[in-house]
Amino acid sequence: MELFKNRSSLHGYVMFMFLMTLSKGFACEAPSSPQCFRRKAEATVYTCEWSLNTTQSDVTFELYFNETKFGNIKETFHNVVEEQLIQSRSVMIWVEAHIGNSTCKSPKTSVILQDIVKYEAPQKISASWLKNNLSLSWIATEKYPAVAEVWFRRDEHPTEPWGKRIISTTINNNKDQHQVFVVNLWKNSAYQVQIRHRSTIAKKPLWSPWSQVVVPAELVHEPNVTMTITHFNGTRKVTLTWMPMPLGAAVRNVTSYSSQRCICTKTVYHNKHTIYTFVSYSAANISVIARNDVSVSPPATLQVPAEPASDLEACNKTLADKEINRKTCLEWYELQDGSPVPKNVITLTGKMGRKKKEEVRKNLKDYIRYLYFEHRCQHGRPQTVKMCFFYQKEGVPLKEPQEVTTLHETDISADLSWKAIPLAYQQGFLTHYRLCWVKISSQDEPRVCDNIPASETKYHLENLKAGSKYNITLAGVTQVGEGPEATAIINTKPGKPMNVWLSFGLLFVFFLFSTTCTVVLKKIKVKIFPPVPKPVITDFIPHQSKTQEILEKKEEVHDELTLLKLYPEGKSVSEEAEDVRVLRDEWGDRTDEDMEHDRSTLEECSDDCSSPGSTDEEQRNSKEGEITDIEQVDNELAMLIYKNGLVFDMKTELP
């Protein structure tokens, strides 16, 4: 019995679910109550909107205003002009949806149509940063303030909760825009923003749909740009490369602008981090700016200087007085102080009219130096075909060379240095400097002058006189003539005597040199002319006849006398040598007067002994004694040499 009951209940549940499913398949879901409104207070058309949750495609709607029906509507909205409706009184409105054979009716709503205003979603939203405040603006629906609801959160943190602000808008009458400020945000971050608004003058305003926008971070810093210049034939290619901007900045593009007046090319983008452009040889300023939807970065300005003008020549003619074509451009840079950045630039292009060209020509000043450029457009690129210095008219310098200074003054020379004449006072091309000097208070010496190249600022004066004063003049010279003179005084130092120590040193060197030369010459002389050896008597053979003749002759005493002495028997040679040394010492102790006395005595004795009558017997006895002594000696012979008052002994062996 219980089993039967359970089966019956289960069967009833299944049947109930089947009937419910069947009823859902044939019945429709009721649409929402319609909202009827105007887009603004002055509008004459009402829009009614509703919603229906269905996937069917053959759905039609009927819209009712009391008994007034608007049928065969295919969309979930319908526009009705105000003449067809009751606006000032309350009316009942509803919607019927027809899906197949089913009809679904929305709840009825009582409204006064003229009180309801619903704006469209904010259109063309623009944003900008003012410090840490975000300014939002969009097209104004009406010329009255509205109420805005703003939701925001940082884009890099999508999971954080929304910040919500309800703010009254202001009207920018110049642009017909609603504007609100969302304060206390981070300008260095990007934000997701949602905005909707409603009227403030309608009795029953409705919120508009939402509008969404991503506000990038403010571009606070200028792009970090590097520049590379490549030279071609009269053209310079400038490549600009910058570092990536912060991710939150959402940079839309980067642009560059050149300040050159003669431009015939467009900036070319190589990739999103590189730009390259072409400029001529004249100076240019290139500004690089990054942009996003809310801000513009500060410009990164790069200066492209003019090509160096140090080696340029002067030119006397330009194309200023001639007709030029549209592709030619002339520039004159006024160079007042020599600065590479000109203060005044005169430009003449072929596109100018005659009156404009005449005005440009009249602007060229006399006595002013210009840096002249002649540019042409070649294949879409500016090309400099001529570059030189130019004077419309030349004159003499207005000033003298500056700060003339004398340096390193000596007794015969001095150095001069000066600064060039300022460019604004040269009034022409300096051909040279004229330097003159003359000795003061001297009527005999003429004035001496010399021309110095215009590029020099130093000069060395020579051949001056010691202890003198000179008057110096220096002036700049152009093709027109010589300018004012700068003066200076030079006082040469007096001549200095030779240093005493230097003199002693020279004398010592001369003495040492002469001594060395003497010694060397003597050695050379000895080697070339050796001394002649003196003869030595080796034989002694007495002859009676020769001895007799010698005795008979008168004795003569010469400066050099040789005495032969035989050693006596029984006395050795060493003993006799000892006696000779004693005798030499005794002779050495004698004075000059004693030696002179002995010489006189010797001469007297020589005269007396030479007489034949008194000395014959003594000579014979002496001869016999000498022969006897010679036979007794052991063949040894001693020679006593008398020379210049001195006695020397020479020993030799007899044969």
Buried (B, 14 or more C-beta within 10 A) or exposed (E): EEEEEEEEEEEEEEEEEEEEEEEEEEBBEBBBBBBBBBBBBEBEEBBBBBBBEEEEEEBEBBBBBEEEEBEEBEEBBBEBEBEEBBBEEEBEBBBBBBBEEEEBBBEEBEBBBBBBBBBBBBEEBBBBBEEEEBBBBBBBBBEBBBBBBBBBBBBEEEEEEEBEEEBEBBBEEEEEBBBBBBEEBBBEBBBBBBBBBBBBEBEBBBBBEEBEBBBBBBBEEBBEBEBEEEEEEBBBBBBBBBEEBBEBBBBEEBBBBBBBBBBBBEBEBEEEBEBBBBBBBBBBBBBBBBBBBBBEBBBBBBEBEBBEBEEEEBBEEBBBEEEBEEBBBBBBBBBEEEEEEBEEBBBBBBEBEEEEBEEBBEEBBEBBBBBBBBBBBBEEBBBBBBBBBBBBEBBBBBBBBEEBEBEEBEBBBBBBBBEBBBBBBBBBBBBBBBBBBBBEEEEEEEEEEEEBEBEEBEBEBEEBBEEBEBBBBBBBBBEBEBBBBBEBEBEBBEEEEEEEEEEEEEEEEEEEEEEEEEEEEEEEEEEEEEEEEEEEEEEEEEEEEEBBEEBEEEBEEEEEBEEEEBBEEEEEBEEBBEEBEEEBEEBEEEEEEEEEEEEEEBEEEEEEBBEEEEBEEEBEEEBEEBEEBBEEBEEBBBBBBBEEBEBEBBEEEEE
